[in-house]
């Protein structure tokens, strides 16, 4: 960019890049798969298409408005831009993380809803649904995702991966990590020959959601699990 970015956008872009690199380091994506975004006012900062995250710097910032018009940078935004914008248009999200996490993607090929093997599902609003398959980058995929996200902060994408959102990138990322852990847990338990995992009932999950209202330190971030 020829002009210096506003401080808020510069800071947010740095967080987007840091989070994108974290998805690679933690094994949630391979190469340039997956994408990360954060909203600053009317601007959505999003990782660019096909650029390795380790190469991104301050001059590579990419930003669009809520209609998808590019307002920051010259690099093309991720092909999953419709997915990110759909979340921002319909929720109060401040950040979105999309990955191809192995265990979660595997589970997306098996079930319409992640079985309730652990109360941690309540941190995502309840049992996590699987959005119907549609090709990446399409409005159909975004629509399917929104249906699966109803009253939830995360979902699986059939034969594709995960989407989570939050007020901050840290929160969105923590929900991604939690979803991957939950899927890994179910796959592990379900793999024991001759045994089926016990599942929490809807009433038990509701009880957890009520308890979460007072979970964590007053005025502080709420940690996942205990």
Residue pairs with C-beta under 8 A, 6 or more apart in sequence:
1 59
1 61
1 72
1 73
1 74
4 10
5 13
5 58
5 61
5 72
8 40
8 41
9 40
9 43
9 45
9 61
9 63
9 72
10 58
10 61
12 38
12 40
12 45
13 45
13 58
13 61
13 63
14 58
15 38
15 169
16 36
16 37
16 38
16 45
16 46
16 47
16 169
17 47
17 53
17 56
17 57
19 36
19 95
19 97
19 169
19 172
19 173
20 34
20 35
20 36
20 47
20 53
20 56
21 53
21 54
22 173
23 29
23 34
23 36
23 53
23 97
23 99
23 173
23 176
24 30
24 53
24 54
26 177
27 101
27 102
28 34
28 99
28 100
28 101
28 176
28 177
28 180
29 99
29 100
29 101
30 100
31 52
32 49
32 50
32 51
32 52
32 53
33 99
33 100
33 161
34 97
34 98
34 99
34 100
34 161
35 46
35 47
35 78
35 80
35 84
35 98
36 46
36 47
36 95
36 96
36 97
36 98
36 169
37 44
37 45
37 46
37 47
37 78
37 84
37 95
37 96
38 44
38 45
38 94
38 95
38 96
38 169
39 45
39 88
39 93
39 94
39 95
40 63
42 65
42 66
43 63
43 64
43 65
43 71
43 72
44 63
44 64
44 65
44 66
44 84
44 85
44 88
45 61
45 62
45 63
45 72
46 62
46 63
46 64
46 77
46 78
46 81
46 84
47 53
47 56
47 62
47 77
47 78
48 56
48 60
48 62
48 73
48 75
48 76
48 77
48 78
49 75
49 76
49 77
49 78
49 79
51 60
51 75
60 73
60 75
61 72
61 73
62 70
62 72
62 73
62 75
62 76
62 77
63 70
63 71
63 72
63 73
64 70
64 71
64 72
64 77
64 81
64 85
65 71
66 85
66 88
66 89
67 85
68 81
68 82
68 85
70 77
78 84
79 136
79 137
80 98
80 136
80 137
81 137
82 137
82 138
82 139
82 141
82 142
83 96
83 98
83 137
83 141
83 142
83 145
83 163
84 96
84 98
85 142
86 142
86 143
86 145
86 146
87 93
87 96
87 145
87 146
87 149
87 163
87 165
88 96
90 146
91 149
91 165
92 167
93 165
93 166
93 167
93 172
94 166
94 167
94 168
94 169
95 165
95 166
95 167
95 168
95 169
95 171
95 172
96 163
96 164
96 165
96 172
97 162
97 163
97 164
97 165
97 169
97 172
97 173
97 175
97 176
98 161
98 162
98 163
99 161
99 162
99 176
99 180
100 160
100 161
100 162
101 161
101 162
101 176
101 179
101 180
101 183
102 180
103 180
103 183
103 184
103 187
104 156
104 161
104 162
104 179
104 180
104 183
105 156
105 159
105 160
105 161
105 162
106 183
106 187
107 114
107 130
107 156
107 183
107 186
107 187
108 130
108 156
108 157
108 158
108 159
108 160
108 161
109 158
109 159
111 130
112 129
112 130
113 127
113 128
113 129
113 130
114 121
114 127
114 128
114 129
114 130
114 156
114 179
114 182
114 183
114 186
115 127
115 186
115 190
115 197
115 199
116 127
116 199
116 200
116 201
116 204
116 205
117 182
117 185
117 186
117 189
117 197
117 198
117 199
117 200
118 182
118 185
118 200
119 200
119 204
119 205
119 208
120 178
120 181
120 182
120 224
120 225
121 127
121 128
121 182
121 200
121 205
122 205
122 208
122 209
122 212
123 175
123 178
123 212
123 224
124 152
124 153
124 154
124 164
124 175
124 178
124 179
125 151
125 152
125 153
125 154
125 209
126 151
126 152
126 205
126 209
127 205
128 152
128 154
128 155
128 156
128 179
128 182
129 147
129 148
129 149
129 152
129 155
129 156
130 148
130 155
130 156
130 157
130 158
131 141
131 144
131 145
131 147
131 148
131 149
131 155
131 156
131 157
131 158
131 163
132 144
132 147
132 148
132 158
133 144
133 157
133 158
133 159
133 160
134 140
134 141
134 143
134 144
135 141
136 160
141 157
141 160
144 157
144 158
145 155
145 157
145 163
148 155
148 156
149 155
149 163
149 165
153 164
153 165
153 166
153 175
154 162
154 163
154 164
154 165
154 175
154 176
154 178
154 179
155 162
155 163
155 164
156 162
156 179
156 183
157 163
162 176
162 179
162 180
164 172
164 173
164 175
164 176
164 179
165 172
165 175
166 172
166 173
166 174
166 175
170 221
171 221
174 224
177 224
178 224
186 197
189 195
189 197
190 196
190 197
200 208
212 222
215 222
216 222
216 223
